[in-house]
Amino acid sequence: MHQEHHAMVLQMCLGFMKGDRELAKDLAQEVFINVWNALPSFKGGSTPKTWIYRITVNTCLLYIRSINRKQVIPIEADNYTDAFERAGHEEEQHLALYKAIGELPKLERLVIMLVLDGVKYEEIEKVTGINSINLRVKIHRIKKKMRQLLKQD
């Protein structure tokens, strides 16, 4: 299960952690610990992939909430500039994308990460609880907002 879903979980964690690879790796490990601990309660009401998505989202949101309770140190734009100078063009694009995703509200962040991961809309509906018509509108608006955020950088 870990090998099959690790890339997906890491991708989701990267989105929630605004591209911080080390933090995302730590959270991905925590996700699989949570999956292991919850395995006896998995009843098969959804696919394992959907179930793991939900655990990933919950783990990331819990982490964000715990950080918000503590003193938050803002990430300076200079940190991103330094990363861009060290990384190649592709890495630069990924960081810009993750930074833009990180500026979205939590639900929009989740939806766009699922879309970018190629998850079918029916699965996204199950994970988020948003009906199909509202989901399509939300995705359209998120994409429009992402284009604006990426143009600002």
N, C-alpha and C positions, 0 to 999 in steps of 0.2 A: 504494500500500500504506500509506503514511504517513497520508494523509487518512482512509482507511477504518478504520484501527485505532488512531488517535491517542487518541481519547476513552477507549477501553478500556484502553490502556496507561497513560494518565495516571491513570485511576481506580484501577488496581492499584497504581501507585506511591504515590498518596495514602494508600492503606490501609497499605502497608508503612512509609511515612514519617510515620505518625500525623497526617496532615492538613497537614503542612508543604508548602504549595503550591509554593514556590520550589524546594525540594529535589526534589519530585516532578517538576516540569518539567525540571530538570536530568537526573534519572534517565531520564525518558521520552526525552529526546534521546539519552542514552547507549544506551538500548534500541534505538532505530532505527539507530544507528551499528552496534551489534552485529548487528542483523538484516541490514543491508546487507553487513557483512563475512562473515556466515554464509550469505548467499543462494546462493552456488555449491554449498554442501553440502546444501541443502534437496532432499530426494529425493522429497517428496510422500507420505511414509508417513502423514502426518496432514494435516489441513487447515492452510492458512496461519495461520488464527486460533489454532489450538491450538499451533502451532509458535511463534508470536509470544508467546503466553501463557507458554510454557516459558522463552523468552529473557527475558521481563520478570521472571519469578520469579527466575531465576538471577541476573540483573543486580541486582535488589533485595537478594537474599540475600548476594551478594558484597559489596555496599556495606555492609550491616549487619555482616558479619563484619569488614570492614576498620575500621569504626568501633569495634567491640568490642575490637579490638586496641589502639586508641589510647585515650587517656584520655576517658572518657565524662562529659559534663557533664549531670547530670539536668535534665529540663525541670520547672520548678516549676509548681505548680497555678496560681500567679498569672498566668503567661503565658496560660493558657487563660481565666482570668477576664477579663484585659484584652481578649482577642480577642472574648469574648462581649459585652462592653460596646460594642465598636466595630461589631460585626456585627449584622445583622438576625436575626430568629428562625430563619429557614431556615438561615442560615450557622451559627448556634449549634447547631442540631441536627446539621448535618454534622460540625462539630468534635467534638461529643460522641461521635458515631458513630465517627469516625476514631480518637479517643482510646481508646475502648473496644476497637476492633479492634486497635489498637497494643498493647494489654495481653495479647492472645492469643498463644499460642505460634505459631511461624512457619507450621507446616502448617495450623493452624486459621485463621490469618490468610488464607492463600492460599485455603482452601476457602470461607470466608465471602465473600471478595471476588469469587470466581467466581460464587457463588450470587447475590450482590447485583447482579452484572452480567448476570444472566439466562442464564448458560451452562447448557446441558442437562447432566444428571447424567452421561450417557455421555461427554461431553467432559471433565468434571471428573475422571472415572475415569481417562481417558487422561493428563491432565496430572499428576495426583497419584499414580497407581498404586494407588489404593485401590479394592477391589472394591465392587460396587453395594450389597450389604447393609451392609457396614461404613461406606460413605459416607453412607447414609441415617441410620444411628445417629449418626455423627459430626456431621452437619449438625444433627440434633435437639439434641444436647448443646451444640453451639456456640451455637445460637439461645437455648437456656436460659441459658447463661453470659453471652451478650450482654445478655439482659434484666436479669440481675442486675447487670452492670457499668453499664448505663445507669440503673438505679434508684439506684445509689450516687451518681451525679452529681447 
